[in-house]
Amino acid sequence: MKWLRKITLILLLAAMGAFMTSCFGTFQLTRNVYSWNESVTSNKFAQTLLFYGMNVVPVYGAATFLDFFVFNLVEFWSGSNPIAMAEYEEETQLVQVDGQWYEMHATKNHFTVSKVEDGSVAEILYSIQFDELTHQFIVKADTEGQ
């Protein structure tokens, strides 16, 4: 039974270490969904019904999940959240995968992944654009070039 206590203590300490990394983040996607819900109507009853509906369909759950597991980690390691970028901000990072260099470029509503050859962008592989008028993501992928 003593070994069970030790294992439990080790697991508890490991879990605490994982959750105490100061990786709180801004949760900007969830805030944006909430702001959109609030902007649809000024009627508090309609807002509440919409809020309940968006929890049943799991819009809030999906936004929180993406914030927690994707954008929060990006914000922790890079220092900025691509969802929370201002109009004038942009960020570019180079990564190497299996000897091939790729450029990831983000602005407020646009994200691209490009293949880099000889120090410059050779081709855009993925492009994700958010259309603020329709509130839709437009995804373009060059699957032939991969």
KAQUIGI-V535186 format. One record per run of one state. SS is the DSSP state (hx for helix, st for strand, lp for the rest). FROM is the first residue (numbers start at 1). LEN is the number of residues. If there is no record, write none. Layout:
ss-><SS:SS>
from-><FROM:FROM>
len-><LEN:LEN>
This chain:
ss-><lp:hx:lp:hx:lp:hx:lp:hx:lp:hx:lp:st:lp:st:lp:st:lp:st:lp:st:lp>
from-><1:2:20:28:41:44:57:59:79:82:85:90:98:100:108:110:118:120:132:136:142>
len-><1:18:8:13:3:13:2:20:3:3:5:8:2:8:2:8:2:12:4:6:5>
